[in-house]
Amino acid sequence: MGQQQLQQLSQELQELEEQINALEGEVESLRQEKTEIDEATEALETLESGSTVQVPLGGGAYLRATVEDIDEAIVELGANYAAEFEQDGAVDALENKKELVDEQISDLNDEVTELEAESQQLEQQAQQMQQQAMQQQMQQMGQGQGQPDADE
């Protein structure tokens, strides 16, 4: 029975570890998104109408372009929606987006902390069970020795 419980704990620990890794991957993606938001915000704050920029086309290809009107910035809002903003409005929209990303990161980090605490509890439980099993084996070995044979 003890071995079965240990295997079950081991499986639960493995599942928790997978969940933690998945959440940490999400946090990393959100941090990347936050970096991109910061870069876009900085660009919007420093660019002016008539500035020349490199526009990514995908696949590592870029095109030089001239900003005709900095007050026609399009910002993705989420859920496949985007809106056109003046320069300051676009910066505000990006800052709001960044705050949402920060909240998501915080929530995911809280979840990771909870799962790690749960994982530690299970690890302690597994160690206690292993120690008990070892003690039982030692007791059984001790009982088997120390007793004289009936032939003597």
Phi and psi in radians as a Rosetta constraint file:
Dihedral C 1 N 2 CA 2 C 2 CIRCULARHARMONIC -1.052 0.35
Dihedral N 2 CA 2 C 2 N 3 CIRCULARHARMONIC -0.709 0.35
Dihedral C 2 N 3 CA 3 C 3 CIRCULARHARMONIC -1.118 0.35
Dihedral N 3 CA 3 C 3 N 4 CIRCULARHARMONIC -0.690 0.35
Dihedral C 3 N 4 CA 4 C 4 CIRCULARHARMONIC -1.119 0.35
Dihedral N 4 CA 4 C 4 N 5 CIRCULARHARMONIC -0.731 0.35
Dihedral C 4 N 5 CA 5 C 5 CIRCULARHARMONIC -1.132 0.35
Dihedral N 5 CA 5 C 5 N 6 CIRCULARHARMONIC -0.691 0.35
Dihedral C 5 N 6 CA 6 C 6 CIRCULARHARMONIC -1.090 0.35
Dihedral N 6 CA 6 C 6 N 7 CIRCULARHARMONIC -0.737 0.35
Dihedral C 6 N 7 CA 7 C 7 CIRCULARHARMONIC -1.109 0.35
Dihedral N 7 CA 7 C 7 N 8 CIRCULARHARMONIC -0.706 0.35
Dihedral C 7 N 8 CA 8 C 8 CIRCULARHARMONIC -1.129 0.35
Dihedral N 8 CA 8 C 8 N 9 CIRCULARHARMONIC -0.762 0.35
Dihedral C 8 N 9 CA 9 C 9 CIRCULARHARMONIC -1.075 0.35
Dihedral N 9 CA 9 C 9 N 10 CIRCULARHARMONIC -0.735 0.35
Dihedral C 9 N 10 CA 10 C 10 CIRCULARHARMONIC -1.060 0.35
Dihedral N 10 CA 10 C 10 N 11 CIRCULARHARMONIC -0.738 0.35
Dihedral C 10 N 11 CA 11 C 11 CIRCULARHARMONIC -1.140 0.35
Dihedral N 11 CA 11 C 11 N 12 CIRCULARHARMONIC -0.754 0.35
Dihedral C 11 N 12 CA 12 C 12 CIRCULARHARMONIC -1.087 0.35
Dihedral N 12 CA 12 C 12 N 13 CIRCULARHARMONIC -0.708 0.35
Dihedral C 12 N 13 CA 13 C 13 CIRCULARHARMONIC -1.088 0.35
Dihedral N 13 CA 13 C 13 N 14 CIRCULARHARMONIC -0.732 0.35
Dihedral C 13 N 14 CA 14 C 14 CIRCULARHARMONIC -1.112 0.35
Dihedral N 14 CA 14 C 14 N 15 CIRCULARHARMONIC -0.740 0.35
Dihedral C 14 N 15 CA 15 C 15 CIRCULARHARMONIC -1.111 0.35
Dihedral N 15 CA 15 C 15 N 16 CIRCULARHARMONIC -0.726 0.35
Dihedral C 15 N 16 CA 16 C 16 CIRCULARHARMONIC -1.083 0.35
Dihedral N 16 CA 16 C 16 N 17 CIRCULARHARMONIC -0.733 0.35
Dihedral C 16 N 17 CA 17 C 17 CIRCULARHARMONIC -1.087 0.35
Dihedral N 17 CA 17 C 17 N 18 CIRCULARHARMONIC -0.702 0.35
Dihedral C 17 N 18 CA 18 C 18 CIRCULARHARMONIC -1.130 0.35
Dihedral N 18 CA 18 C 18 N 19 CIRCULARHARMONIC -0.728 0.35
Dihedral C 18 N 19 CA 19 C 19 CIRCULARHARMONIC -1.104 0.35
Dihedral N 19 CA 19 C 19 N 20 CIRCULARHARMONIC -0.767 0.35
Dihedral C 19 N 20 CA 20 C 20 CIRCULARHARMONIC -1.065 0.35
Dihedral N 20 CA 20 C 20 N 21 CIRCULARHARMONIC -0.794 0.35
Dihedral C 20 N 21 CA 21 C 21 CIRCULARHARMONIC -1.081 0.35
Dihedral N 21 CA 21 C 21 N 22 CIRCULARHARMONIC -0.708 0.35
Dihedral C 21 N 22 CA 22 C 22 CIRCULARHARMONIC -1.116 0.35
Dihedral N 22 CA 22 C 22 N 23 CIRCULARHARMONIC -0.778 0.35
Dihedral C 22 N 23 CA 23 C 23 CIRCULARHARMONIC -1.133 0.35
Dihedral N 23 CA 23 C 23 N 24 CIRCULARHARMONIC -0.698 0.35
Dihedral C 23 N 24 CA 24 C 24 CIRCULARHARMONIC -1.132 0.35
Dihedral N 24 CA 24 C 24 N 25 CIRCULARHARMONIC -0.592 0.35
Dihedral C 24 N 25 CA 25 C 25 CIRCULARHARMONIC -1.125 0.35
Dihedral N 25 CA 25 C 25 N 26 CIRCULARHARMONIC -0.711 0.35
Dihedral C 25 N 26 CA 26 C 26 CIRCULARHARMONIC -1.112 0.35
Dihedral N 26 CA 26 C 26 N 27 CIRCULARHARMONIC -0.735 0.35
Dihedral C 26 N 27 CA 27 C 27 CIRCULARHARMONIC -1.052 0.35
Dihedral N 27 CA 27 C 27 N 28 CIRCULARHARMONIC -0.754 0.35
Dihedral C 27 N 28 CA 28 C 28 CIRCULARHARMONIC -1.096 0.35
Dihedral N 28 CA 28 C 28 N 29 CIRCULARHARMONIC -0.721 0.35
Dihedral C 28 N 29 CA 29 C 29 CIRCULARHARMONIC -1.092 0.35
Dihedral N 29 CA 29 C 29 N 30 CIRCULARHARMONIC -0.724 0.35
Dihedral C 29 N 30 CA 30 C 30 CIRCULARHARMONIC -1.167 0.35
Dihedral N 30 CA 30 C 30 N 31 CIRCULARHARMONIC -0.632 0.35
Dihedral C 30 N 31 CA 31 C 31 CIRCULARHARMONIC -1.130 0.35
Dihedral N 31 CA 31 C 31 N 32 CIRCULARHARMONIC -0.672 0.35
Dihedral C 31 N 32 CA 32 C 32 CIRCULARHARMONIC -1.092 0.35
Dihedral N 32 CA 32 C 32 N 33 CIRCULARHARMONIC -0.779 0.35
Dihedral C 32 N 33 CA 33 C 33 CIRCULARHARMONIC -1.069 0.35
Dihedral N 33 CA 33 C 33 N 34 CIRCULARHARMONIC -0.710 0.35
Dihedral C 33 N 34 CA 34 C 34 CIRCULARHARMONIC -1.089 0.35
Dihedral N 34 CA 34 C 34 N 35 CIRCULARHARMONIC -0.702 0.35
Dihedral C 34 N 35 CA 35 C 35 CIRCULARHARMONIC -1.081 0.35
Dihedral N 35 CA 35 C 35 N 36 CIRCULARHARMONIC -0.744 0.35
Dihedral C 35 N 36 CA 36 C 36 CIRCULARHARMONIC -1.130 0.35
Dihedral N 36 CA 36 C 36 N 37 CIRCULARHARMONIC -0.672 0.35
Dihedral C 36 N 37 CA 37 C 37 CIRCULARHARMONIC -1.105 0.35
Dihedral N 37 CA 37 C 37 N 38 CIRCULARHARMONIC -0.764 0.35
Dihedral C 37 N 38 CA 38 C 38 CIRCULARHARMONIC -1.041 0.35
Dihedral N 38 CA 38 C 38 N 39 CIRCULARHARMONIC -0.754 0.35
Dihedral C 38 N 39 CA 39 C 39 CIRCULARHARMONIC -1.132 0.35
Dihedral N 39 CA 39 C 39 N 40 CIRCULARHARMONIC -0.724 0.35
Dihedral C 39 N 40 CA 40 C 40 CIRCULARHARMONIC -1.145 0.35
Dihedral N 40 CA 40 C 40 N 41 CIRCULARHARMONIC -0.715 0.35
Dihedral C 40 N 41 CA 41 C 41 CIRCULARHARMONIC -1.075 0.35
Dihedral N 41 CA 41 C 41 N 42 CIRCULARHARMONIC -0.814 0.35
Dihedral C 41 N 42 CA 42 C 42 CIRCULARHARMONIC -1.063 0.35
Dihedral N 42 CA 42 C 42 N 43 CIRCULARHARMONIC -0.739 0.35
Dihedral C 42 N 43 CA 43 C 43 CIRCULARHARMONIC -1.088 0.35
Dihedral N 43 CA 43 C 43 N 44 CIRCULARHARMONIC -0.790 0.35
Dihedral C 43 N 44 CA 44 C 44 CIRCULARHARMONIC -1.121 0.35
Dihedral N 44 CA 44 C 44 N 45 CIRCULARHARMONIC -0.606 0.35
Dihedral C 44 N 45 CA 45 C 45 CIRCULARHARMONIC -1.291 0.35
Dihedral N 45 CA 45 C 45 N 46 CIRCULARHARMONIC -0.450 0.35
Dihedral C 45 N 46 CA 46 C 46 CIRCULARHARMONIC -1.789 0.35
Dihedral N 46 CA 46 C 46 N 47 CIRCULARHARMONIC -0.428 0.35
Dihedral C 46 N 47 CA 47 C 47 CIRCULARHARMONIC -1.318 0.35
Dihedral N 47 CA 47 C 47 N 48 CIRCULARHARMONIC 2.711 0.35
Dihedral C 47 N 48 CA 48 C 48 CIRCULARHARMONIC -2.314 0.35
Dihedral N 48 CA 48 C 48 N 49 CIRCULARHARMONIC 2.854 0.35
Dihedral C 48 N 49 CA 49 C 49 CIRCULARHARMONIC -1.007 0.35
Dihedral N 49 CA 49 C 49 N 50 CIRCULARHARMONIC 2.399 0.35
Dihedral C 49 N 50 CA 50 C 50 CIRCULARHARMONIC 1.618 0.35
Dihedral N 50 CA 50 C 50 N 51 CIRCULARHARMONIC -0.144 0.35
Dihedral C 50 N 51 CA 51 C 51 CIRCULARHARMONIC -1.189 0.35
Dihedral N 51 CA 51 C 51 N 52 CIRCULARHARMONIC 2.584 0.35
Dihedral C 51 N 52 CA 52 C 52 CIRCULARHARMONIC -1.718 0.35
Dihedral N 52 CA 52 C 52 N 53 CIRCULARHARMONIC 2.307 0.35
Dihedral C 52 N 53 CA 53 C 53 CIRCULARHARMONIC -2.293 0.35
Dihedral N 53 CA 53 C 53 N 54 CIRCULARHARMONIC 2.833 0.35
Dihedral C 53 N 54 CA 54 C 54 CIRCULARHARMONIC -1.771 0.35
Dihedral N 54 CA 54 C 54 N 55 CIRCULARHARMONIC 2.176 0.35
Dihedral C 54 N 55 CA 55 C 55 CIRCULARHARMONIC -1.809 0.35
Dihedral N 55 CA 55 C 55 N 56 CIRCULARHARMONIC 2.126 0.35
Dihedral C 55 N 56 CA 56 C 56 CIRCULARHARMONIC -1.234 0.35
Dihedral N 56 CA 56 C 56 N 57 CIRCULARHARMONIC 2.325 0.35
Dihedral C 56 N 57 CA 57 C 57 CIRCULARHARMONIC -1.759 0.35
Dihedral N 57 CA 57 C 57 N 58 CIRCULARHARMONIC -0.219 0.35
Dihedral C 57 N 58 CA 58 C 58 CIRCULARHARMONIC 1.822 0.35
Dihedral N 58 CA 58 C 58 N 59 CIRCULARHARMONIC 2.765 0.35
Dihedral C 58 N 59 CA 59 C 59 CIRCULARHARMONIC 1.129 0.35
Dihedral N 59 CA 59 C 59 N 60 CIRCULARHARMONIC 0.357 0.35
Dihedral C 59 N 60 CA 60 C 60 CIRCULARHARMONIC 1.413 0.35
Dihedral N 60 CA 60 C 60 N 61 CIRCULARHARMONIC 0.192 0.35
Dihedral C 60 N 61 CA 61 C 61 CIRCULARHARMONIC -1.783 0.35
Dihedral N 61 CA 61 C 61 N 62 CIRCULARHARMONIC 2.495 0.35
Dihedral C 61 N 62 CA 62 C 62 CIRCULARHARMONIC -2.277 0.35
Dihedral N 62 CA 62 C 62 N 63 CIRCULARHARMONIC 2.793 0.35
Dihedral C 62 N 63 CA 63 C 63 CIRCULARHARMONIC -2.317 0.35
Dihedral N 63 CA 63 C 63 N 64 CIRCULARHARMONIC 2.361 0.35
Dihedral C 63 N 64 CA 64 C 64 CIRCULARHARMONIC -1.382 0.35
Dihedral N 64 CA 64 C 64 N 65 CIRCULARHARMONIC 2.418 0.35
Dihedral C 64 N 65 CA 65 C 65 CIRCULARHARMONIC -2.526 0.35
Dihedral N 65 CA 65 C 65 N 66 CIRCULARHARMONIC 2.755 0.35
Dihedral C 65 N 66 CA 66 C 66 CIRCULARHARMONIC -1.872 0.35
Dihedral N 66 CA 66 C 66 N 67 CIRCULARHARMONIC 2.321 0.35
Dihedral C 66 N 67 CA 67 C 67 CIRCULARHARMONIC -1.307 0.35
Dihedral N 67 CA 67 C 67 N 68 CIRCULARHARMONIC 2.000 0.35
Dihedral C 67 N 68 CA 68 C 68 CIRCULARHARMONIC -1.317 0.35
Dihedral N 68 CA 68 C 68 N 69 CIRCULARHARMONIC -0.815 0.35
Dihedral C 68 N 69 CA 69 C 69 CIRCULARHARMONIC -2.533 0.35
Dihedral N 69 CA 69 C 69 N 70 CIRCULARHARMONIC 1.933 0.35
Dihedral C 69 N 70 CA 70 C 70 CIRCULARHARMONIC -1.122 0.35
Dihedral N 70 CA 70 C 70 N 71 CIRCULARHARMONIC -0.328 0.35
Dihedral C 70 N 71 CA 71 C 71 CIRCULARHARMONIC -1.549 0.35
Dihedral N 71 CA 71 C 71 N 72 CIRCULARHARMONIC 0.374 0.35
Dihedral C 71 N 72 CA 72 C 72 CIRCULARHARMONIC -2.217 0.35
Dihedral N 72 CA 72 C 72 N 73 CIRCULARHARMONIC 0.943 0.35
Dihedral C 72 N 73 CA 73 C 73 CIRCULARHARMONIC -1.548 0.35
Dihedral N 73 CA 73 C 73 N 74 CIRCULARHARMONIC 2.352 0.35
Dihedral C 73 N 74 CA 74 C 74 CIRCULARHARMONIC -1.855 0.35
Dihedral N 74 CA 74 C 74 N 75 CIRCULARHARMONIC 2.201 0.35
Dihedral C 74 N 75 CA 75 C 75 CIRCULARHARMONIC -2.096 0.35
Dihedral N 75 CA 75 C 75 N 76 CIRCULARHARMONIC 2.269 0.35
Dihedral C 75 N 76 CA 76 C 76 CIRCULARHARMONIC -1.228 0.35
Dihedral N 76 CA 76 C 76 N 77 CIRCULARHARMONIC 2.279 0.35
Dihedral C 76 N 77 CA 77 C 77 CIRCULARHARMONIC -1.725 0.35
Dihedral N 77 CA 77 C 77 N 78 CIRCULARHARMONIC -0.300 0.35
Dihedral C 77 N 78 CA 78 C 78 CIRCULARHARMONIC 1.986 0.35
Dihedral N 78 CA 78 C 78 N 79 CIRCULARHARMONIC 2.870 0.35
Dihedral C 78 N 79 CA 79 C 79 CIRCULARHARMONIC 0.911 0.35
Dihedral N 79 CA 79 C 79 N 80 CIRCULARHARMONIC 0.660 0.35
Dihedral C 79 N 80 CA 80 C 80 CIRCULARHARMONIC 1.089 0.35
Dihedral N 80 CA 80 C 80 N 81 CIRCULARHARMONIC 0.463 0.35
Dihedral C 80 N 81 CA 81 C 81 CIRCULARHARMONIC -1.970 0.35
Dihedral N 81 CA 81 C 81 N 82 CIRCULARHARMONIC 2.537 0.35
Dihedral C 81 N 82 CA 82 C 82 CIRCULARHARMONIC -2.443 0.35
Dihedral N 82 CA 82 C 82 N 83 CIRCULARHARMONIC 2.773 0.35
Dihedral C 82 N 83 CA 83 C 83 CIRCULARHARMONIC -2.460 0.35
Dihedral N 83 CA 83 C 83 N 84 CIRCULARHARMONIC 2.657 0.35
Dihedral C 83 N 84 CA 84 C 84 CIRCULARHARMONIC -1.597 0.35
Dihedral N 84 CA 84 C 84 N 85 CIRCULARHARMONIC 2.371 0.35
Dihedral C 84 N 85 CA 85 C 85 CIRCULARHARMONIC -2.307 0.35
Dihedral N 85 CA 85 C 85 N 86 CIRCULARHARMONIC 2.732 0.35
Dihedral C 85 N 86 CA 86 C 86 CIRCULARHARMONIC -1.255 0.35
Dihedral N 86 CA 86 C 86 N 87 CIRCULARHARMONIC 2.946 0.35
Dihedral C 86 N 87 CA 87 C 87 CIRCULARHARMONIC -0.909 0.35
Dihedral N 87 CA 87 C 87 N 88 CIRCULARHARMONIC -0.919 0.35
Dihedral C 87 N 88 CA 88 C 88 CIRCULARHARMONIC -1.141 0.35
Dihedral N 88 CA 88 C 88 N 89 CIRCULARHARMONIC -0.671 0.35
Dihedral C 88 N 89 CA 89 C 89 CIRCULARHARMONIC -1.133 0.35
Dihedral N 89 CA 89 C 89 N 90 CIRCULARHARMONIC -0.639 0.35
Dihedral C 89 N 90 CA 90 C 90 CIRCULARHARMONIC -1.157 0.35
Dihedral N 90 CA 90 C 90 N 91 CIRCULARHARMONIC -0.729 0.35
Dihedral C 90 N 91 CA 91 C 91 CIRCULARHARMONIC -1.087 0.35
Dihedral N 91 CA 91 C 91 N 92 CIRCULARHARMONIC -0.766 0.35
Dihedral C 91 N 92 CA 92 C 92 CIRCULARHARMONIC -1.069 0.35
Dihedral N 92 CA 92 C 92 N 93 CIRCULARHARMONIC -0.762 0.35
Dihedral C 92 N 93 CA 93 C 93 CIRCULARHARMONIC -1.082 0.35
Dihedral N 93 CA 93 C 93 N 94 CIRCULARHARMONIC -0.699 0.35
Dihedral C 93 N 94 CA 94 C 94 CIRCULARHARMONIC -1.183 0.35
Dihedral N 94 CA 94 C 94 N 95 CIRCULARHARMONIC -0.676 0.35
Dihedral C 94 N 95 CA 95 C 95 CIRCULARHARMONIC -1.105 0.35
Dihedral N 95 CA 95 C 95 N 96 CIRCULARHARMONIC -0.710 0.35
Dihedral C 95 N 96 CA 96 C 96 CIRCULARHARMONIC -1.095 0.35
Dihedral N 96 CA 96 C 96 N 97 CIRCULARHARMONIC -0.729 0.35
Dihedral C 96 N 97 CA 97 C 97 CIRCULARHARMONIC -1.062 0.35
Dihedral N 97 CA 97 C 97 N 98 CIRCULARHARMONIC -0.735 0.35
Dihedral C 97 N 98 CA 98 C 98 CIRCULARHARMONIC -1.097 0.35
Dihedral N 98 CA 98 C 98 N 99 CIRCULARHARMONIC -0.712 0.35
Dihedral C 98 N 99 CA 99 C 99 CIRCULARHARMONIC -1.080 0.35
Dihedral N 99 CA 99 C 99 N 100 CIRCULARHARMONIC -0.719 0.35
Dihedral C 99 N 100 CA 100 C 100 CIRCULARHARMONIC -1.111 0.35
Dihedral N 100 CA 100 C 100 N 101 CIRCULARHARMONIC -0.715 0.35
Dihedral C 100 N 101 CA 101 C 101 CIRCULARHARMONIC -1.110 0.35
Dihedral N 101 CA 101 C 101 N 102 CIRCULARHARMONIC -0.738 0.35
Dihedral C 101 N 102 CA 102 C 102 CIRCULARHARMONIC -1.034 0.35
Dihedral N 102 CA 102 C 102 N 103 CIRCULARHARMONIC -0.733 0.35
Dihedral C 102 N 103 CA 103 C 103 CIRCULARHARMONIC -1.110 0.35
Dihedral N 103 CA 103 C 103 N 104 CIRCULARHARMONIC -0.740 0.35
Dihedral C 103 N 104 CA 104 C 104 CIRCULARHARMONIC -1.094 0.35
Dihedral N 104 CA 104 C 104 N 105 CIRCULARHARMONIC -0.741 0.35
Dihedral C 104 N 105 CA 105 C 105 CIRCULARHARMONIC -1.067 0.35
Dihedral N 105 CA 105 C 105 N 106 CIRCULARHARMONIC -0.778 0.35
Dihedral C 105 N 106 CA 106 C 106 CIRCULARHARMONIC -1.076 0.35
Dihedral N 106 CA 106 C 106 N 107 CIRCULARHARMONIC -0.801 0.35
Dihedral C 106 N 107 CA 107 C 107 CIRCULARHARMONIC -1.066 0.35
Dihedral N 107 CA 107 C 107 N 108 CIRCULARHARMONIC -0.764 0.35
Dihedral C 107 N 108 CA 108 C 108 CIRCULARHARMONIC -1.152 0.35
Dihedral N 108 CA 108 C 108 N 109 CIRCULARHARMONIC -0.686 0.35
Dihedral C 108 N 109 CA 109 C 109 CIRCULARHARMONIC -1.114 0.35
Dihedral N 109 CA 109 C 109 N 110 CIRCULARHARMONIC -0.669 0.35
Dihedral C 109 N 110 CA 110 C 110 CIRCULARHARMONIC -1.081 0.35
Dihedral N 110 CA 110 C 110 N 111 CIRCULARHARMONIC -0.739 0.35
Dihedral C 110 N 111 CA 111 C 111 CIRCULARHARMONIC -1.109 0.35
Dihedral N 111 CA 111 C 111 N 112 CIRCULARHARMONIC -0.731 0.35
Dihedral C 111 N 112 CA 112 C 112 CIRCULARHARMONIC -1.070 0.35
Dihedral N 112 CA 112 C 112 N 113 CIRCULARHARMONIC -0.761 0.35
Dihedral C 112 N 113 CA 113 C 113 CIRCULARHARMONIC -1.050 0.35
Dihedral N 113 CA 113 C 113 N 114 CIRCULARHARMONIC -0.766 0.35
Dihedral C 113 N 114 CA 114 C 114 CIRCULARHARMONIC -1.083 0.35
Dihedral N 114 CA 114 C 114 N 115 CIRCULARHARMONIC -0.785 0.35
Dihedral C 114 N 115 CA 115 C 115 CIRCULARHARMONIC -1.152 0.35
Dihedral N 115 CA 115 C 115 N 116 CIRCULARHARMONIC -0.653 0.35
Dihedral C 115 N 116 CA 116 C 116 CIRCULARHARMONIC -1.145 0.35
Dihedral N 116 CA 116 C 116 N 117 CIRCULARHARMONIC -0.670 0.35
Dihedral C 116 N 117 CA 117 C 117 CIRCULARHARMONIC -1.131 0.35
Dihedral N 117 CA 117 C 117 N 118 CIRCULARHARMONIC -0.742 0.35
Dihedral C 117 N 118 CA 118 C 118 CIRCULARHARMONIC -1.092 0.35
Dihedral N 118 CA 118 C 118 N 119 CIRCULARHARMONIC -0.715 0.35
Dihedral C 118 N 119 CA 119 C 119 CIRCULARHARMONIC -1.108 0.35
Dihedral N 119 CA 119 C 119 N 120 CIRCULARHARMONIC -0.740 0.35
Dihedral C 119 N 120 CA 120 C 120 CIRCULARHARMONIC -1.078 0.35
Dihedral N 120 CA 120 C 120 N 121 CIRCULARHARMONIC -0.720 0.35
Dihedral C 120 N 121 CA 121 C 121 CIRCULARHARMONIC -1.067 0.35
Dihedral N 121 CA 121 C 121 N 122 CIRCULARHARMONIC -0.783 0.35
Dihedral C 121 N 122 CA 122 C 122 CIRCULARHARMONIC -1.136 0.35
Dihedral N 122 CA 122 C 122 N 123 CIRCULARHARMONIC -0.665 0.35
Dihedral C 122 N 123 CA 123 C 123 CIRCULARHARMONIC -1.105 0.35
Dihedral N 123 CA 123 C 123 N 124 CIRCULARHARMONIC -0.737 0.35
Dihedral C 123 N 124 CA 124 C 124 CIRCULARHARMONIC -1.114 0.35
Dihedral N 124 CA 124 C 124 N 125 CIRCULARHARMONIC -0.719 0.35
Dihedral C 124 N 125 CA 125 C 125 CIRCULARHARMONIC -1.046 0.35
Dihedral N 125 CA 125 C 125 N 126 CIRCULARHARMONIC -0.795 0.35
Dihedral C 125 N 126 CA 126 C 126 CIRCULARHARMONIC -1.115 0.35
Dihedral N 126 CA 126 C 126 N 127 CIRCULARHARMONIC -0.715 0.35
Dihedral C 126 N 127 CA 127 C 127 CIRCULARHARMONIC -1.110 0.35
Dihedral N 127 CA 127 C 127 N 128 CIRCULARHARMONIC -0.738 0.35
Dihedral C 127 N 128 CA 128 C 128 CIRCULARHARMONIC -1.080 0.35
Dihedral N 128 CA 128 C 128 N 129 CIRCULARHARMONIC -0.740 0.35
Dihedral C 128 N 129 CA 129 C 129 CIRCULARHARMONIC -1.126 0.35
Dihedral N 129 CA 129 C 129 N 130 CIRCULARHARMONIC -0.694 0.35
Dihedral C 129 N 130 CA 130 C 130 CIRCULARHARMONIC -1.135 0.35
Dihedral N 130 CA 130 C 130 N 131 CIRCULARHARMONIC -0.724 0.35
Dihedral C 130 N 131 CA 131 C 131 CIRCULARHARMONIC -1.102 0.35
Dihedral N 131 CA 131 C 131 N 132 CIRCULARHARMONIC -0.749 0.35
Dihedral C 131 N 132 CA 132 C 132 CIRCULARHARMONIC -1.080 0.35
Dihedral N 132 CA 132 C 132 N 133 CIRCULARHARMONIC -0.743 0.35
Dihedral C 132 N 133 CA 133 C 133 CIRCULARHARMONIC -1.103 0.35
Dihedral N 133 CA 133 C 133 N 134 CIRCULARHARMONIC -0.714 0.35
Dihedral C 133 N 134 CA 134 C 134 CIRCULARHARMONIC -1.118 0.35
Dihedral N 134 CA 134 C 134 N 135 CIRCULARHARMONIC -0.748 0.35
Dihedral C 134 N 135 CA 135 C 135 CIRCULARHARMONIC -1.093 0.35
Dihedral N 135 CA 135 C 135 N 136 CIRCULARHARMONIC -0.726 0.35
Dihedral C 135 N 136 CA 136 C 136 CIRCULARHARMONIC -1.096 0.35
Dihedral N 136 CA 136 C 136 N 137 CIRCULARHARMONIC -0.738 0.35
Dihedral C 136 N 137 CA 137 C 137 CIRCULARHARMONIC -1.098 0.35
Dihedral N 137 CA 137 C 137 N 138 CIRCULARHARMONIC -0.740 0.35
Dihedral C 137 N 138 CA 138 C 138 CIRCULARHARMONIC -1.109 0.35
Dihedral N 138 CA 138 C 138 N 139 CIRCULARHARMONIC -0.721 0.35
Dihedral C 138 N 139 CA 139 C 139 CIRCULARHARMONIC -1.128 0.35
Dihedral N 139 CA 139 C 139 N 140 CIRCULARHARMONIC -0.751 0.35
Dihedral C 139 N 140 CA 140 C 140 CIRCULARHARMONIC -1.118 0.35
Dihedral N 140 CA 140 C 140 N 141 CIRCULARHARMONIC -0.686 0.35
Dihedral C 140 N 141 CA 141 C 141 CIRCULARHARMONIC -1.179 0.35
Dihedral N 141 CA 141 C 141 N 142 CIRCULARHARMONIC -0.685 0.35
Dihedral C 141 N 142 CA 142 C 142 CIRCULARHARMONIC -1.137 0.35
Dihedral N 142 CA 142 C 142 N 143 CIRCULARHARMONIC -0.644 0.35
Dihedral C 142 N 143 CA 143 C 143 CIRCULARHARMONIC -1.228 0.35
Dihedral N 143 CA 143 C 143 N 144 CIRCULARHARMONIC -0.608 0.35
Dihedral C 143 N 144 CA 144 C 144 CIRCULARHARMONIC -1.254 0.35
Dihedral N 144 CA 144 C 144 N 145 CIRCULARHARMONIC -0.489 0.35
Dihedral C 144 N 145 CA 145 C 145 CIRCULARHARMONIC -1.554 0.35
Dihedral N 145 CA 145 C 145 N 146 CIRCULARHARMONIC -2.469 0.35
Dihedral C 145 N 146 CA 146 C 146 CIRCULARHARMONIC 0.631 0.35
Dihedral N 146 CA 146 C 146 N 147 CIRCULARHARMONIC -0.252 0.35
Dihedral C 146 N 147 CA 147 C 147 CIRCULARHARMONIC -1.743 0.35
Dihedral N 147 CA 147 C 147 N 148 CIRCULARHARMONIC 2.276 0.35
Dihedral C 147 N 148 CA 148 C 148 CIRCULARHARMONIC -1.193 0.35
Dihedral N 148 CA 148 C 148 N 149 CIRCULARHARMONIC 2.620 0.35
Dihedral C 148 N 149 CA 149 C 149 CIRCULARHARMONIC -1.224 0.35
Dihedral N 149 CA 149 C 149 N 150 CIRCULARHARMONIC 2.641 0.35
Dihedral C 149 N 150 CA 150 C 150 CIRCULARHARMONIC -1.181 0.35
Dihedral N 150 CA 150 C 150 N 151 CIRCULARHARMONIC -0.379 0.35
Dihedral C 150 N 151 CA 151 C 151 CIRCULARHARMONIC -1.305 0.35
Dihedral N 151 CA 151 C 151 N 152 CIRCULARHARMONIC -0.385 0.35
